[in-house]
Amino acid sequence: MELLYLLALILPLPLVLYVIGLDRGRGAWGLVFRGFVQRGSSAYRAAEVPVWKEGKAPLAVHAAAITSFVLGQMVLPGGLAALVGFLMLPEVLTRSGGSEPLLVVLVLSAPTGLYVAAALLSAGSAMLRRDADASEKARKAGRWAIGHNVLLLVAIAACALGSFDAFYLGPVAYALVSLAQAALLLRAARSLDAYAEAQARMPAPSNAS
């Protein structure tokens, strides 16, 4: 039951953004080469002619876009949490022990975390619309996410050397999920580039069907 509540909380906004992106990207994928078919009334008159089909976004793009919206929506609660954290930072620095070092790390990492979240939202929309810079945005968001989360994990590990707290598990799990999603973004960027290259190699004529 808790899982259903969690899904009901985190999925509505990503699904709305996903549907909007699909609608705005309708017709943006053009035609792609399907292969050759033999046409003609006899063996002597038969000829192989190229055939094109309506293009669609690669599966990796769909997966990267929806997960980008899921993680990117954290820019809203994350921004509020970061603001509260910065206000509380002087008090936290005066205490010692427990999870205080981790709180300091999370607060100081908030600016780049918020940047990554915003980049994910932008990349997700760009990929579904097949913007000219969609693969560049996906690659940039993925690289920023990798850099941010690797440094965050290193900082968390350094904090854990002093005194481990169960509170560390949540940020570590989220960072690992973010790294997996970043890898998916980089794969989606490669898929977008490959799609464009395939269309360039076999451009469809204006009367293709």
Backbone as JSON, one array per atom type, in Angstrom:
{
  "sequence": "MELLYLLALILPLPLVLYVIGLDRGRGAWGLVFRGFVQRGSSAYRAAEVPVWKEGKAPLAVHAAAITSFVLGQMVLPGGLAALVGFLMLPEVLTRSGGSEPLLVVLVLSAPTGLYVAAALLSAGSAMLRRDADASEKARKAGRWAIGHNVLLLVAIAACALGSFDAFYLGPVAYALVSLAQAALLLRAARSLDAYAEAQARMPAPSNAS",
  "N": [[0.83, -1.21, 0.0], [1.97, 1.21, 0.77], [3.72, 1.58, -1.35], [1.98, 2.13, -3.44], [0.95, 4.59, -2.63], [3.28, 6.07, -2.78], [3.85, 5.98, -5.54], [1.58, 7.29, -6.48], [2.19, 9.77, -5.61], [4.59, 10.57, -6.84], [4.34, 10.16, -9.61], [2.29, 11.61, -11.14], [3.03, 14.32, -12.14], [5.4, 13.78, -13.77], [4.16, 12.1, -15.71], [2.33, 13.84, -16.9], [4.1, 15.73, -18.04], [5.39, 14.01, -19.77], [3.35, 13.21, -21.57], [2.73, 15.69, -22.69], [5.17, 16.24, -23.93], [5.26, 14.15, -25.83], [3.09, 14.88, -27.43], [3.92, 17.35, -28.47], [6.06, 16.5, -29.91], [5.02, 15.14, -31.99], [5.15, 14.0, -35.26], [7.73, 14.86, -35.57], [9.67, 13.03, -36.11], [9.89, 12.19, -38.68], [10.41, 10.19, -41.66], [11.64, 6.86, -41.92], [13.96, 4.59, -43.39], [12.74, 1.51, -44.44], [13.28, -0.75, -45.95], [13.76, -2.78, -48.93], [11.31, -3.58, -51.36], [9.83, -5.86, -53.65], [8.47, -4.98, -56.68], [6.24, -5.2, -59.4], [4.76, -6.64, -62.38], [5.65, -8.99, -63.47], [8.33, -11.44, -63.64], [10.26, -10.35, -65.25], [9.73, -7.68, -65.31], [9.79, -6.94, -62.71], [11.01, -5.07, -59.96], [13.2, -3.92, -57.41], [12.25, -1.68, -54.99], [12.81, 1.09, -52.82], [11.37, 1.44, -49.55], [9.76, 3.46, -47.18], [8.95, 4.14, -43.73], [6.84, 5.53, -41.14], [8.61, 7.38, -38.76], [9.63, 6.78, -35.35], [10.23, 7.66, -31.93], [13.17, 6.33, -30.45], [13.2, 3.53, -28.14], [14.91, 3.89, -25.96], [14.92, 6.63, -25.73], [12.31, 7.23, -24.88], [12.35, 5.93, -22.37], [14.46, 7.3, -21.09], [13.43, 9.88, -21.07], [11.03, 9.8, -19.45], [12.08, 8.96, -17.01], [13.79, 11.06, -16.55], [11.97, 13.08, -16.06], [10.83, 12.11, -13.72], [12.96, 12.19, -11.85], [13.77, 14.81, -12.24], [11.69, 16.4, -11.31], [12.25, 16.77, -8.7], [13.41, 19.17, -8.35], [11.69, 21.03, -7.32], [10.72, 20.3, -4.53], [13.33, 19.89, -3.68], [14.56, 22.37, -3.92], [13.23, 23.84, -1.95], [13.96, 22.36, 0.31], [16.71, 22.76, 0.24], [16.87, 25.5, 0.74], [15.89, 25.66, 3.37], [17.85, 24.12, 4.55], [20.2, 25.64, 4.17], [19.58, 27.81, 5.78], [19.59, 26.6, 8.24], [22.18, 25.77, 8.45], [24.31, 27.16, 9.93], [23.62, 26.48, 12.6], [23.76, 23.69, 12.5], [26.48, 23.29, 12.04], [27.57, 23.84, 14.48], [27.08, 21.67, 16.0], [27.96, 18.23, 16.75], [28.75, 14.86, 15.7], [26.6, 11.94, 15.08], [24.36, 12.31, 12.36], [25.09, 14.78, 11.42], [27.43, 15.57, 9.83], [26.72, 14.47, 7.33], [24.41, 15.94, 6.76], [25.52, 18.45, 6.34], [27.03, 17.94, 4.03], [24.97, 17.31, 2.21], [23.58, 19.74, 2.11], [25.55, 21.48, 1.08], [25.91, 20.34, -1.39], [23.62, 20.89, -2.68], [23.23, 23.06, -4.64], [24.45, 22.13, -7.12], [22.99, 19.8, -7.36], [20.38, 20.76, -7.76], [20.78, 22.04, -10.18], [21.3, 19.85, -11.83], [18.8, 18.56, -11.68], [17.15, 20.45, -12.97], [18.34, 20.4, -15.48], [17.71, 17.81, -16.26], [14.91, 17.94, -16.58], [14.79, 19.71, -18.75], [16.22, 18.25, -20.7], [14.62, 15.95, -20.96], [12.21, 16.93, -22.12], [13.27, 18.02, -24.48], [14.23, 15.75, -25.81], [11.89, 14.26, -26.36], [10.57, 16.01, -28.05], [12.32, 16.05, -30.07], [14.28, 18.06, -30.45], [16.75, 20.15, -32.04], [19.05, 20.23, -30.51], [18.78, 18.09, -28.82], [20.18, 15.64, -28.28], [22.57, 16.69, -27.37], [21.75, 18.05, -25.05], [20.83, 15.89, -23.53], [23.18, 14.43, -23.22], [24.75, 16.29, -21.84], [23.26, 16.66, -19.46], [23.41, 14.05, -18.45], [26.19, 13.75, -17.99], [26.66, 15.77, -16.1], [25.07, 14.78, -14.05], [26.41, 12.4, -13.44], [28.93, 13.39, -12.57], [28.12, 14.98, -10.35], [26.89, 13.06, -8.63], [28.86, 11.12, -8.22], [30.83, 12.58, -6.85], [29.28, 13.22, -4.65], [28.83, 10.68, -3.5], [31.45, 10.03, -2.79], [31.92, 12.0, -0.86], [29.98, 11.27, 1.02], [30.93, 8.76, 1.74], [33.28, 9.52, 3.0], [32.23, 10.84, 5.2], [31.01, 8.7, 6.46], [33.12, 7.28, 7.43], [33.76, 8.37, 9.85], [31.47, 8.11, 11.6], [28.97, 5.86, 11.13], [25.6, 6.18, 10.02], [22.19, 5.2, 9.85], [20.74, 6.98, 8.36], [22.27, 7.58, 6.22], [21.76, 5.8, 4.19], [19.55, 6.46, 2.54], [20.32, 8.84, 0.9], [22.5, 7.6, -0.42], [21.28, 5.51, -1.87], [19.62, 7.02, -3.56], [21.54, 8.43, -5.03], [22.76, 6.33, -6.42], [20.63, 5.43, -8.01], [20.33, 7.73, -9.56], [22.76, 7.72, -10.94], [22.43, 5.44, -12.52], [20.3, 6.31, -14.09], [21.56, 8.39, -15.41], [23.33, 7.0, -17.05], [21.45, 5.87, -18.73], [20.52, 8.17, -19.98], [22.79, 8.91, -21.48], [22.86, 6.78, -23.23], [20.46, 7.21, -24.58], [21.11, 9.59, -25.87], [23.03, 8.66, -27.69], [21.36, 7.05, -29.21], [19.67, 8.95, -30.37], [21.51, 10.32, -32.0], [22.29, 8.22, -33.7], [19.88, 7.69, -34.95], [19.47, 10.07, -36.41], [21.69, 9.93, -38.1], [21.09, 7.63, -39.59], [18.83, 8.48, -41.0], [20.04, 10.46, -42.51], [21.73, 8.98, -44.14], [19.96, 7.52, -45.7], [17.94, 9.35, -47.03], [14.49, 10.22, -47.16], [12.48, 10.55, -50.04], [10.25, 13.22, -51.15], [7.86, 12.1, -51.9], [7.74, 9.69, -50.59], [6.52, 6.63, -49.12]],
  "CA": [[0.0, 0.0, 0.0], [2.87, 2.37, 0.81], [4.25, 1.76, -2.7], [0.94, 2.79, -4.24], [0.92, 6.0, -2.21], [4.49, 6.7, -3.3], [3.67, 6.15, -6.98], [0.57, 8.34, -6.68], [2.8, 11.05, -5.26], [5.69, 10.98, -7.71], [4.12, 9.92, -11.03], [1.41, 12.5, -11.92], [3.72, 15.38, -12.89], [6.17, 13.21, -14.88], [3.27, 11.61, -16.76], [1.81, 15.01, -17.61], [5.19, 16.24, -18.86], [5.65, 13.02, -20.82], [2.27, 13.31, -22.57], [2.92, 16.98, -23.38], [6.33, 16.08, -24.81], [4.87, 13.3, -26.95], [2.21, 15.64, -28.31], [4.71, 18.36, -29.18], [7.0, 15.83, -30.8], [4.31, 14.41, -33.03], [5.58, 14.36, -36.61], [9.12, 15.35, -35.59], [10.62, 11.94, -36.37], [9.99, 12.0, -40.11], [10.32, 8.85, -42.22], [12.88, 6.08, -41.85], [14.06, 3.55, -44.4], [12.3, 0.2, -43.94], [13.9, -1.79, -46.74], [13.36, -2.85, -50.34], [10.25, -4.54, -51.71], [9.8, -6.15, -55.08], [7.22, -4.56, -57.31], [6.21, -5.46, -60.84], [3.75, -7.63, -62.75], [6.26, -10.24, -63.89], [9.72, -11.58, -63.22], [11.1, -9.5, -66.09], [9.45, -6.28, -65.02], [9.87, -6.7, -61.27], [12.15, -4.25, -59.52], [13.23, -3.63, -55.97], [12.13, -0.25, -54.72], [12.91, 1.38, -51.39], [10.13, 1.79, -48.86], [9.96, 4.15, -45.91], [7.85, 4.07, -42.78], [6.82, 6.65, -40.21], [9.59, 7.23, -37.71], [9.21, 6.88, -33.96], [11.33, 7.85, -30.99], [13.72, 5.07, -29.93], [12.75, 3.14, -26.8], [15.79, 4.5, -24.97], [14.51, 8.03, -25.56], [11.11, 7.2, -24.03], [12.74, 5.57, -21.0], [15.26, 8.38, -20.52], [12.59, 11.06, -20.86], [10.13, 9.65, -18.31], [12.88, 8.93, -15.78], [14.28, 12.43, -16.34], [10.89, 13.84, -15.43], [10.65, 11.61, -12.34], [14.03, 12.73, -11.01], [13.85, 16.25, -12.41], [10.67, 17.09, -10.53], [12.79, 17.03, -7.37], [13.88, 20.55, -8.28], [10.74, 21.8, -6.5], [10.97, 20.05, -3.09], [14.75, 20.01, -3.4], [14.86, 23.78, -3.73], [12.74, 24.24, -0.62], [14.81, 21.71, 1.32], [18.01, 23.41, 0.23], [16.72, 26.8, 1.4], [15.82, 25.4, 4.81], [19.15, 23.62, 4.97], [21.16, 26.75, 4.26], [19.22, 28.61, 6.94], [19.95, 25.84, 9.45], [23.57, 25.35, 8.39], [25.12, 27.63, 11.06], [23.32, 25.69, 13.81], [24.25, 22.33, 12.3], [27.93, 23.29, 12.14], [27.97, 23.94, 15.88], [26.87, 20.37, 16.65], [28.89, 17.19, 16.31], [28.28, 13.49, 15.86], [25.37, 11.54, 14.41], [24.26, 12.52, 10.92], [25.37, 16.17, 11.09], [28.32, 15.72, 8.66], [25.96, 14.18, 6.11], [23.53, 17.08, 6.49], [26.36, 19.51, 5.77], [27.35, 17.52, 2.66], [23.76, 17.44, 1.39], [23.28, 21.16, 1.92], [26.55, 22.08, 0.2], [25.77, 19.76, -2.73], [22.3, 21.25, -3.22], [23.24, 23.86, -5.88], [24.66, 21.31, -8.31], [21.87, 18.87, -7.45], [19.26, 21.48, -8.36], [21.13, 22.26, -11.59], [21.1, 18.57, -12.51], [17.35, 18.33, -11.8], [16.63, 21.33, -14.03], [18.86, 19.89, -16.75], [16.95, 16.61, -16.59], [13.62, 18.36, -17.11], [15.02, 20.28, -20.08], [16.62, 17.18, -21.61], [13.48, 15.08, -21.21], [11.33, 17.59, -23.07], [13.98, 18.18, -25.76], [14.3, 14.45, -26.47], [10.58, 13.87, -26.89], [10.26, 16.92, -29.16], [13.42, 15.89, -31.01], [14.9, 19.35, -30.73], [18.05, 20.04, -32.71], [20.1, 20.02, -29.51], [18.28, 17.11, -27.85], [21.24, 14.71, -27.85], [23.54, 17.47, -26.6], [21.18, 18.29, -23.73], [20.8, 14.61, -22.82], [24.56, 14.09, -22.86], [25.21, 17.24, -20.82], [22.58, 16.33, -18.21], [23.96, 12.8, -17.97], [27.54, 13.96, -17.47], [26.55, 16.52, -14.86], [24.52, 13.87, -13.04], [27.48, 11.49, -13.04], [29.89, 14.13, -11.77], [27.52, 15.36, -9.07], [26.61, 11.92, -7.76], [30.12, 10.47, -7.84], [31.42, 13.4, -5.79], [28.42, 13.09, -3.48], [29.1, 9.38, -2.89], [32.77, 10.11, -2.16], [31.77, 12.79, 0.36], [29.22, 10.47, 1.98], [31.84, 7.72, 2.24], [34.2, 10.17, 3.95], [31.47, 11.07, 6.43], [30.71, 7.42, 7.1], [34.32, 6.78, 8.1], [33.73, 8.84, 11.23], [30.4, 7.4, 12.31], [27.92, 5.49, 10.19], [24.23, 6.37, 10.48], [21.23, 4.65, 8.89], [20.26, 8.08, 7.53], [23.12, 7.63, 5.03], [21.3, 4.87, 3.17], [18.66, 7.14, 1.6], [21.09, 9.58, -0.11], [23.32, 6.68, -1.22], [20.39, 4.84, -2.81], [19.18, 8.0, -4.56], [22.69, 8.71, -5.89], [22.95, 5.18, -7.31], [19.55, 5.5, -9.0], [20.66, 8.84, -10.45], [23.84, 7.29, -11.82], [21.84, 4.52, -13.5], [19.52, 7.12, -15.02], [22.51, 9.14, -16.22], [23.78, 6.07, -18.08], [20.34, 5.76, -19.68], [20.54, 9.41, -20.75], [23.88, 8.84, -22.47], [22.43, 5.82, -24.25], [19.44, 7.89, -25.38], [21.82, 10.55, -26.73], [23.6, 7.89, -28.8], [20.24, 6.61, -30.05], [19.25, 10.1, -31.16], [22.52, 10.56, -33.03], [22.22, 7.13, -34.67], [18.64, 7.88, -35.71], [19.71, 11.15, -37.36], [22.64, 9.45, -39.1], [20.39, 6.69, -40.46], [18.0, 9.27, -41.91], [20.91, 11.18, -43.44], [22.26, 8.02, -45.11], [18.87, 7.14, -46.61], [16.88, 10.36, -46.93], [13.25, 9.87, -47.84], [11.99, 11.55, -51.01], [9.03, 13.89, -50.72], [6.69, 11.25, -52.18], [7.94, 8.37, -50.0], [5.4, 6.1, -48.35]],
  "C": [[0.87, 1.26, 0.0], [3.45, 2.65, -0.58], [3.25, 2.47, -3.59], [0.84, 4.27, -3.9], [2.12, 6.74, -2.79], [4.36, 6.96, -4.8], [2.66, 7.25, -7.29], [1.14, 9.72, -6.41], [3.8, 11.52, -6.32], [5.4, 10.87, -9.21], [3.26, 10.95, -11.77], [2.13, 13.55, -12.74], [4.58, 14.82, -14.01], [5.29, 12.71, -16.03], [2.69, 12.75, -17.57], [2.87, 15.58, -18.54], [5.49, 15.31, -20.02], [4.61, 13.11, -21.94], [2.41, 14.6, -23.37], [4.09, 16.87, -24.37], [6.02, 15.23, -26.02], [4.01, 14.08, -27.95], [3.0, 16.66, -29.12], [5.72, 17.75, -30.14], [6.34, 15.05, -31.91], [4.74, 14.91, -34.41], [7.03, 14.8, -36.71], [10.11, 14.28, -36.02], [10.71, 11.58, -37.83], [9.77, 10.56, -40.55], [11.66, 8.16, -42.11], [12.81, 4.95, -42.88], [13.7, 2.19, -43.8], [12.97, -0.94, -44.68], [13.44, -1.73, -48.18], [12.25, -3.89, -50.5], [10.25, -4.7, -53.22], [8.44, -5.79, -55.65], [7.33, -4.79, -58.81], [5.26, -6.59, -61.14], [4.34, -8.96, -63.18], [7.71, -10.27, -63.44], [10.64, -10.66, -64.0], [10.92, -8.03, -65.76], [9.56, -5.92, -63.54], [11.14, -5.9, -60.94], [12.05, -4.02, -58.02], [13.21, -2.13, -55.76], [12.21, -0.02, -53.21], [11.57, 1.81, -50.8], [10.49, 2.42, -47.53], [8.75, 3.98, -45.01], [7.94, 5.27, -41.84], [7.78, 6.39, -39.06], [9.0, 7.4, -36.32], [10.44, 7.06, -33.07], [11.85, 6.5, -30.52], [13.26, 4.81, -28.5], [13.6, 3.78, -25.72], [15.42, 5.95, -24.71], [13.28, 8.11, -24.66], [11.5, 6.94, -22.57], [13.53, 6.7, -20.34], [14.41, 9.61, -20.22], [11.72, 10.93, -19.61], [10.91, 9.6, -17.01], [13.5, 10.3, -15.5], [13.22, 13.28, -15.67], [10.69, 13.41, -13.98], [11.71, 12.21, -11.42], [14.09, 14.25, -11.09], [12.84, 17.02, -11.59], [11.14, 17.39, -9.11], [13.36, 18.44, -7.25], [12.97, 21.4, -7.4], [10.93, 21.53, -5.0], [12.44, 20.19, -2.73], [15.16, 21.45, -3.17], [14.42, 24.26, -2.36], [13.61, 23.64, 0.48], [16.17, 22.37, 1.4], [17.96, 24.76, 0.94], [16.69, 26.63, 2.91], [17.18, 24.95, 5.33], [20.19, 24.71, 5.11], [20.87, 27.64, 5.47], [19.65, 27.93, 8.24], [21.43, 25.51, 9.52], [24.43, 25.88, 9.55], [24.89, 26.83, 12.34], [23.87, 24.28, 13.69], [25.76, 22.26, 12.49], [28.43, 23.37, 13.58], [27.78, 22.63, 16.62], [27.85, 19.37, 16.1], [28.28, 15.82, 16.53], [27.02, 13.21, 15.08], [25.44, 11.79, 12.92], [24.57, 13.94, 10.5], [26.34, 16.34, 9.91], [27.59, 15.46, 7.35], [25.04, 15.33, 5.76], [24.31, 18.23, 5.87], [26.68, 19.19, 4.31], [26.14, 17.72, 1.75], [23.42, 18.9, 1.11], [24.26, 21.79, 0.93], [26.46, 21.54, -1.23], [24.46, 20.17, -3.4], [22.36, 22.06, -4.5], [23.45, 23.02, -7.15], [23.55, 20.28, -8.48], [20.66, 19.5, -8.1], [19.53, 21.74, -9.84], [20.89, 20.98, -12.39], [19.61, 18.3, -12.72], [16.75, 19.18, -12.9], [17.1, 20.86, -15.4], [18.12, 18.65, -17.2], [15.59, 16.97, -17.18], [13.77, 18.9, -18.53], [15.37, 19.19, -21.09], [15.45, 16.27, -21.96], [12.54, 15.67, -22.25], [11.98, 17.68, -24.45], [14.03, 16.86, -26.52], [12.98, 14.06, -27.09], [10.17, 14.75, -28.07], [11.24, 16.76, -30.31], [13.96, 17.25, -31.44], [16.27, 19.13, -31.37], [19.18, 19.74, -31.74], [19.71, 18.98, -28.47], [19.38, 16.18, -27.36], [22.29, 15.43, -27.03], [23.04, 17.72, -25.19], [21.17, 17.01, -22.9], [22.2, 14.23, -22.35], [25.08, 15.01, -21.75], [24.58, 16.93, -19.47], [23.15, 15.05, -17.61], [25.34, 12.96, -17.36], [27.53, 14.75, -16.17], [26.04, 15.63, -13.73], [25.59, 12.91, -12.53], [28.49, 12.21, -12.14], [29.36, 14.48, -10.39], [27.4, 14.17, -8.13], [27.87, 11.15, -7.36], [30.78, 11.25, -6.71], [30.6, 13.3, -4.5], [28.69, 11.77, -2.75], [30.46, 9.37, -2.19], [32.67, 10.88, -0.84], [31.01, 12.01, 1.43], [30.11, 9.38, 2.58], [32.81, 8.31, 3.26], [33.5, 10.44, 5.28], [31.26, 9.77, 7.2], [31.93, 6.84, 7.81], [34.35, 7.18, 9.56], [32.7, 8.1, 12.06], [29.26, 7.13, 11.34], [26.55, 5.66, 10.83], [23.29, 5.81, 9.42], [20.67, 5.71, 7.96], [21.07, 8.19, 6.24], [22.55, 6.81, 3.88], [20.41, 5.53, 2.12], [19.42, 7.91, 0.52], [21.94, 8.67, -1.0], [22.45, 5.99, -2.27], [19.95, 5.79, -3.92], [20.31, 8.32, -5.53], [22.92, 7.56, -6.87], [21.88, 5.13, -8.38], [19.84, 6.6, -10.03], [21.78, 8.48, -11.42], [23.32, 6.33, -12.89], [21.04, 5.3, -14.54], [20.42, 7.95, -15.93], [23.05, 8.27, -17.35], [22.71, 5.9, -19.15], [20.27, 7.01, -20.56], [21.61, 9.37, -21.83], [23.54, 7.85, -23.58], [21.38, 6.46, -25.16], [20.08, 8.89, -26.33], [22.43, 9.83, -27.93], [22.52, 7.41, -29.75], [19.74, 7.74, -30.94], [20.23, 10.38, -32.29], [22.46, 9.49, -34.11], [20.98, 7.26, -35.54], [18.84, 8.95, -36.79], [20.66, 10.7, -38.47], [21.97, 8.49, -40.08], [19.49, 7.45, -41.46], [18.86, 10.02, -42.93], [21.47, 10.24, -44.51], [21.21, 7.64, -46.14], [17.75, 8.15, -46.49], [15.66, 9.98, -47.73], [12.88, 10.95, -48.82], [10.66, 12.14, -50.55], [7.8, 13.04, -50.94], [6.81, 9.86, -51.57], [6.74, 7.95, -49.2], [5.77, 4.75, -47.78]]
}
